Amino acid sequence: MKFSRLILIASVLGVCIAGCKKDSFTSRDTSKLKPTPVDSTPPDPTLVMFDPADETTDWEISGGNGQIDNAAKKEGAACLSSVIKAGDNDGYQHFIKRRPTAVNPKLSKEECQFVFWLYVSDASQLRGDGQIEISSSGKSDQNEAYWDFGSIAGSLKNGWNEVMLNLNTSQSSGGDIDLSAVNFFRIYFWSKQPRAADYTIKVDYLRFRKRPPINVQFANCDQTDNWEMAGGTGQIDKSNKKEGAASLKATIVKTEDYMHFIFRRPESINPGLTRANGIFRFWFYVSDVNELKNNDGQIELTSSGQSDKAEMNWNLDQIIPNLKSGWNELKLELSKGNENGSDPLDLSKPNFFRVYLWAKSKPHSSDLDLRVDDFRFIEK
């Protein structure tokens, strides 16, 4: 089984020689070696195997060069490996599994996650097109749940990657999948052309499990890339942060009264949340909350790449009165955000954030420092 643990038992070999006088000696073993610690992590009780990828039975791997790899595996006895040859002008690859019997993860679409290991020899050489598919029809494009390959391609690194796909973020093709009878898997994609060397791809350990609670980072605030702070005062602050390497700091100087933080994500993100169960959470610092104007300003989240379009917002007059000087953890429930009914936020692809606010007066008594850190989508 993939989830069995190999237990290494260290034993001491006692040697007795017949006919010799038994003497006592101080042990000369100075190695100080100890038995390898046993992995005590219990197996996930919700895990249901789709395929261990230990053999090529019922697998189809394009190019005809698919093989079992017993050495460079991720789990179990082996993985499945294939190569896109340097001279292959197409650069295409697929792995297809047709199960003779269906698998029932015994989970709802809302709570189910499909997980597998994917190895790529050079992540920079992957194109973004292609798909990852599972179906209950025994073939693609019918009763299918799928995810665009581009949604994971940008996050892949060289070597092994654990791909975790929530069923509630999947799209459907040819009708909804019957999640109690999954019998088909396909991943297909292309490498960039031309390539100077062979390109190796491997898959291993395909399974279903109950997904962990959603916790998806929207922005880490460790650098100023794609951020805009009013007044040109924005900077990285490595000394006063809440999470990670740094926070982002900006200052409303004494002679001014306005500030905004704007973040434009180069790529949208799908947190897999609904308005009913979702929270947009981040850390917000204010050096002196008494200097803030408490009846104006907004926090905005959009899927349009700009303000006031496909937007959800929260008014700061409901938030500032509850802030304290220093760091505050803001948890904004998606169910309580304001939206334009004809132009709502597309929750599958938020890509823009803005908070704007004012000091009480202009000028004010001292510089007012503001910081933000660690933006996340979390589940109630």
N, C-alpha and C positions, 0 to 999 in steps of 0.2 A: 504494500500500500504506500502511496506517496507520503502520507502523513505519519508513517511509522518512524520511530527514532532508533538510530543505531547507537547502542550503548557499548562503550569501550570499557572493559573490566580489566583493571590492572591486577595481576596476581604475582605472588612471590613464589619462586620455584625452590623447594628445599631439597638438597642433594645429600643422600646418605650413602656412605661407602661401607659395605659389609666388612667386618673383621677389624676395623679401625677403632681406636679408643675415641670415645665421644668427649670432646673438649668444648668449653665455652669460650667464645671469642666476641669481642666488641664488634658490632656491625661495621663493615667497611663501606657500606652504601652511603655515599655522600652526595648522591644526585639530587636529593630533595624532591624527586618527582612525585607528583600526585595524580590520582586518576582524573581523566578528563571529565569535567562537570557534565552531568546529564541535563539535557534540555527538558525542563519541567513544564514548559508551556503546553497546556492541554490542547488537544485538537479542537478545531472549530466544530461544534455540534451541528451547525447549519450547513456545513460543506457537503456538496453533492458533486461527484466527479462527472464531467462530460467526457473527457478523454485524457489519459495520462501521457499520450504522445510517446509511448515507449516502443511502438512498432508501427509499420506503415500500413497495416491492415485497414481497409476501408478509407484510406487517405489517397487523395490525388494532389500531386505537387507538380506545378507547371515546369516545363523544360526537361522533364524526364530525368533530372539529376537529384531527386530527393533521396535522402538516405537516413538511416538511423545513426545517431552520434552518441556513443556510450561514454565519451570522454568529457566533452564540453557541454554537459547537461545542466539544467537548473534544479530539477527534482527527479526523484525516482531512478529508474534504471537507464533512461536515455532521453534524448530529445529528437526532434525531426529537423533536419538541416537541408538547405538547398543553396544553390549558387546561381546568381545572374552573371554569366560570363562577360568578360571585358569586351568581347567582340559582338555581343548581343545588341543589335541596334534598336531593339524595342525596349528593353529594360523592364519587362513585365514579370510579375511573380504572383502566384496564388497558392494558398494551402486550402484544401477542401476536405472536410470530414463528413462522410455519410454514415451515420450510425444505423446498424441493423435494427436496434431497439431504441425506443425513445427514452429520454430522461425527464424526470419530474423533480424540479428543485423544491417543490412544496412551499413556494414563496409567492407572494403577490408581486405584481409588476412594480408597485411602489417600494417594496422592501428588497427586491432581488438585485444582485450584482453578478455580472459575468466577468471572470478574471482569468487571465492567462499570461504566460511569460513570452516575450518577443525579443529576439536578439537581432541587432543590426550591426554590421561591421563598421559603417560610417553613416551616422545620422544626417550629416550635412548633404549627403547625396540622395536623399529621399525627396520625391515630389509629394505634394499635398493631396493629389487625387487618389481615389480608391475608396474602399469601404470595408467595414467589419460587419458580418452578418450572422445571425442565427435564425433558424426557422423551424416550424413544426410540419412543413410540407415535404420534407426530404429533398428540397431544391431551393435555389435562390429566387427572390422576387415574388414569392407567394407565401402568405402567412409569415411574413418576415419582420424581424426587428433589426434595425441597422444603425450604425454610427459612421459618419464620414471619416475616412482615414486622416483627413486634414485636421480633425479635432484633436488628434494625439501626435501627429507628425512633428509639430514644433516643440514638443516637450520630451521627445525621445533623446537618449544619449547613446554614445557608442557602447556596445555590449548588451547585457541583459536589462530589460525594462519590464516591470510588472504593470500590465495594462488592466485597469479596473473600470468597468463600464456599467453604469447604473441603468437598469431597464427603464426607469421612468424618464430618462433623457434620450431614449432611442426614438427613431422614426419608424414608421410602418410602410411596408410595400406589399401590395396584393392581399390586403386584409391583415388583421391583427394576428400576432403569434399566439398559439395555444401554449402557454407557458407550462402546462402539465405534460407536454409531449414534444419536447425539443429533440430533434434528430439530425440537424444539419448545421454546419459551420463553414463559413468562408471568409478569408481575408485576402484582398488583392490590392496591389499598388504597383507603382513604377519607380525605378531609380532614374536619376538625371542622366542625360547623355551629353557628350561622350564620357566614358569612364576609362581610366587608365588601368584599372585592376579589377579582378573578380569581386563580386559583391555577395557577402554571405548573409543569409537570413535563417533563423531558427525559431521554432515554436515549441512550447512545453507546458504541460500541466494545466489543461483547460478545465475550469470548474465553476460551479455556481455557489454562492454563499449569501447570507443576509448582509446587506451593506451596513457599514458602520454609520453613525450619525454624520450628516453632511457638515463638513467644515472646509470650505474652499476659499483660498486666499484671492482677493481681488487686487490688492496692491500692498507691497511690503514696506514701502517708504524708506528703503535703504539707499536710494539714489534719486536724483532730481529728473532723470530722463522721463519725458512725457508729462511732467508736472509744470504747472504755471501758478506762481504766487504773485499777487498784486504788489506793485511798488518796487519790484526787483530785489526784495529783501530775503527771498527764499534761500535756504541753505540746508545742508546735511548736518545733523547734530548727533554725534556718536556718544556723547556723554549723558544726555538726558533723553532716554528712549524708553519704550515699553516692551518691545519685542525685537528680535533680530539684531542687525548690526547698527541701526541708526533710526532716528525719526526725522521728519521734515519740519523745519522751523521757519516762521516768518514773523515780522514785527510790524505792528501799527505804530509808527513813530509818533512822538508827541504832537507834531504839527499836522497829522493826518487822522482820518477816522475810519477808513474802509480797508477791508481785506477779503481776499478770496483764495481758496485752494482749488485748483482744477486738475483733474487727472484724465487723460485721454489714453485708454488702453489701445495698443497697436492691434490687438486681436480681442474680439469679444470672448466672453466666458459663459459657459452654461453650468450654473451651480446645481441644477437638478432639484430646485425647490419650487414650491407653490406659494401663492399669496397666503394660504392658510397656515403653512408650517414654516415659512421663511423669516429670517432675521438678517438685516444688514448691520454689521457690527464693526466699530472702529474705536480707537483711542483718540481723545481730544484733550489738549492741554491749553489752559489759559492762565497766565501769570497772576492776574487779578480780575476775578469774575465781576467785581463791583464796577469795573470800568466798561463792561459790555452794555451796549444798548439791547434791552431784552424784549423789544416788541417788533423786531424787524429781522429779515434775513431768512435763508432757507438752506436745507440740505437736499441735493438733487441727485438722482440716479437715472440714467437714460440708456436706451439701446440704439440711439440715433447718432451718437458721436458728438452731440451738441446739446446745449440747454434748450428747454421749452419744447422739445419734440420727442415723442415716445418716452415721456418722463413720468417718474414717480417722485414726489417730494414730501418733505416734512418741514413745517414751519418752526422756526427757532423760538418763537414766543412761547411754545409749549415745552421747550427744552432748556433754554438758558436759565430760567428761574430755579431749576433743579441742579445746576452745575455748582461745583466748588472750585476754588482756586487750586491749581495743580492738574493732575491727570484725572480724566473722567472716561469711563467705558460707556459708550453710547450703543444701545441696542435698539434698532429701529425695526419694528415689526412691519413686514410687507403688507399685512392686512390693514394697517392703519395709515399707510401712505396715501397721499392725494394724487389723483390721476384724472386726465382728460379722457372721458369715456370713448371718444372717437379716435384717440391717439394714445393708447396706454403703453406702458413699458412692456417690451417683449422680454420676459423673464428668462428666456433661453439664450439671450445674447447681450447682457448689459456690457457697456464699454465706455461709459463716461460718468464722472463724478464731479460735483461742485458743491462747495459750501461757501456762502458769502455772508458777511456780517459787518456791523459797525461798532465803533466805540461810542460811548454816550455823548461825547462832545468833541469839538475841534476848535482849539487844541485841547488836550487832556493832560493830566498831571505828570505822567511818565510814560515811557515806551511800554507797549502792551505786547508781550510775547505770546505767540500761538504755535502749537505743534500738533501734528497728526501722525498716527502710526498704525500699522497692521490692520488693513481693511479686509474683512472676511464676510462670506455668507455662511451662516450657521442655521441649524435646524432647531426648532422649538423643542 
